[in-house]
Amino acid sequence: MHEMAICQALIDQLETLAADRGATRVTGVLLRIGPLSGVEPALLDRAFGLARAGTVAEQASLRIERLPVRVSCRHCGRSSEAAPNRLLCGHCGDYRTRLVSGDELQLARAELEIPDAVEAAG
């Protein structure tokens, strides 16, 4: 399952982000995933639970936001949502479209716990 490899890379990114910001832990993660990303959200959620063990993100919650597929029509010039397996213009029905979104896998937000400067000095 390549979702585990994705989660391990995500944990590496979260560890680096936490270290750069002086955070002691990651409390929440928001991922945005498009249906054409090749990632199965349910499997990713399960893999995240395993990958986070023993890391700075061990107690982090994972929220997944599913993004729609959007196309831009080369014929009429308008943008619309489309089905993942049917990238037709929603306005004129033409097949000559360009994918605008729907293949993303983005780390949109990481919530970090950063100790107060007073606590760090004491």
C-alpha positions in Angstrom: 0.0 0.0 0.0 1.7 3.2 -1.2 -0.4 5.2 1.3 2.1 4.1 4.0 5.0 5.5 2.1 3.0 8.7 1.6 2.4 8.9 5.4 6.0 8.3 6.2 7.0 11.2 3.9 4.3 13.3 5.6 5.6 12.4 9.0 9.1 13.4 7.9 7.7 16.7 6.7 5.9 17.3 10.0 9.0 16.4 12.0 11.0 19.0 10.0 8.3 21.6 10.3 8.0 21.1 14.1 11.8 21.3 14.6 12.0 24.5 12.5 9.2 26.1 14.5 10.4 24.8 17.9 7.2 22.8 18.4 7.1 19.9 20.8 4.2 18.1 19.0 1.9 18.2 16.1 -1.8 18.2 17.3 -3.6 18.3 13.9 -3.1 17.8 10.2 -5.3 18.9 7.3 -4.7 17.2 4.0 -6.5 18.1 0.7 -6.9 15.2 -1.7 -8.3 15.1 -5.2 -9.9 12.0 -6.6 -7.3 11.8 -9.3 -4.3 11.8 -6.9 -4.1 8.1 -6.8 -4.5 8.1 -3.0 -7.4 6.3 -1.2 -8.4 8.6 1.7 -9.6 5.7 3.9 -6.3 3.8 3.5 -4.3 7.0 4.1 -6.2 7.6 7.3 -5.4 4.1 8.5 -1.7 4.3 7.5 -1.4 7.7 9.3 -2.4 6.0 12.5 0.5 3.6 12.2 3.1 6.0 10.8 2.6 8.6 13.5 3.5 6.2 16.4 6.5 7.3 18.3 6.8 10.6 16.4 6.1 14.3 17.2 2.7 13.7 15.5 1.8 10.7 17.7 -1.4 12.3 19.1 -2.2 14.3 15.9 -5.6 14.1 14.4 -5.9 13.8 10.7 -8.6 15.6 8.7 -9.0 14.9 5.0 -10.7 17.4 2.7 -11.7 15.9 -0.6 -11.4 18.2 -3.5 -13.5 18.2 -6.6 -12.3 17.6 -10.2 -12.4 20.9 -12.1 -11.7 21.3 -15.8 -11.3 24.3 -18.1 -12.9 24.0 -21.5 -10.7 24.8 -24.5 -13.9 25.2 -26.6 -16.0 27.6 -24.6 -13.4 28.9 -22.1 -15.4 28.2 -19.0 -14.5 26.1 -15.9 -16.7 23.5 -14.3 -16.6 20.5 -12.1 -16.3 17.1 -13.8 -16.5 13.5 -12.9 -13.1 11.8 -12.4 -13.7 9.4 -15.3 -15.5 11.9 -17.5 -13.6 15.1 -18.0 -16.2 16.9 -20.0 -17.1 20.6 -19.9 -20.1 21.0 -17.6 -21.3 24.0 -19.7 -21.0 22.9 -23.4 -20.2 19.2 -23.0 -17.0 19.4 -25.1 -14.3 16.8 -24.4 -11.4 19.2 -25.1 -10.7 20.2 -21.5 -7.7 20.9 -19.3 -7.5 19.6 -15.8 -7.5 22.5 -13.3 -7.7 20.6 -10.1 -8.5 17.2 -8.7 -5.1 15.5 -8.7 -3.7 17.2 -5.6 -2.3 15.8 -2.4 -1.5 18.8 -0.3 -0.5 19.4 3.3 -2.9 22.3 3.9 -2.4 22.8 7.6 -0.3 21.5 10.5 -1.3 22.5 14.0 1.7 22.7 16.3 2.1 22.9 20.0 4.9 25.4 20.7 6.0 25.9 24.3 5.9 29.5 25.7 9.2 31.3 25.7 8.9 31.7 29.5 8.6 27.9 29.9 11.5 27.3 27.6 13.7 29.7 29.7 12.7 28.2 33.0 
